[in-house]
Amino acid sequence: MPKVALTLSLLPGRLAVCRLDPKAAIPDWATATPFFSISRNADELSIVCPEGQVPPEVRAAPGWRAIKLEGPFDFDLTGIVLSVAGPLAKADVTIFTLSTYDTDYVLVRESQLEQALNALSGAGHLVRRGAGPPPTGA
């Protein structure tokens, strides 16, 4: 697989990964922000949104930071996420990934953020800090 060098943008604000009952309605707090992701399957309803939006009674893992892989990427390209996940795995950085039609996001724990950014820069990626508007409620 050829090495893929990407432009990555660190988004401002902290995110939370939430777990709700699989039959729960999508709550208004989850979509009241410019950045959110919602996935549902037979076992769970997962929501990623700014941690300040999450009510205290919701099961959530807060303290994530988002790194955007600057796309768009053609669906036929291979190794895009691996080019980021590989160096992060070698640096023992925990990740959570999200994909959209145009691009991908890799979430890392804020406590591992500098370690992650150093690993990504060391792998040849261009890392831009402070890109994009901050998530609301963070």
CORNOR-V962065 format. One line per field, one symbol per residue. ss: DSSP state (H for helix, E for strand, - for the rest). phi: phi as a letter, one per 40 degrees, with the letter a starting at -180 (. if undefined). Layout:
# CORNOR-V962065
ss->???
phi->???
This chain:
# CORNOR-V962065
ss->------EEEEE---EEEEEE-------HHHH----EEEEE----EEEEEEHHH-----EEEEEEEEEEE----------HHHHHHHHHHH----EEEEE----EEEEEEHHHHHHHHHHHHH---EEEEEE-------
phi->.ccbcbcbbcccgbbbbbbbdccccccdccbcacbaabbbacbabbbbadcccccccccabcgcbbbcccbcbccccbgccccbcdcccccfbcbbbbbbccabbbcbcdcbccdccccccccgccbbcgcgccccgc
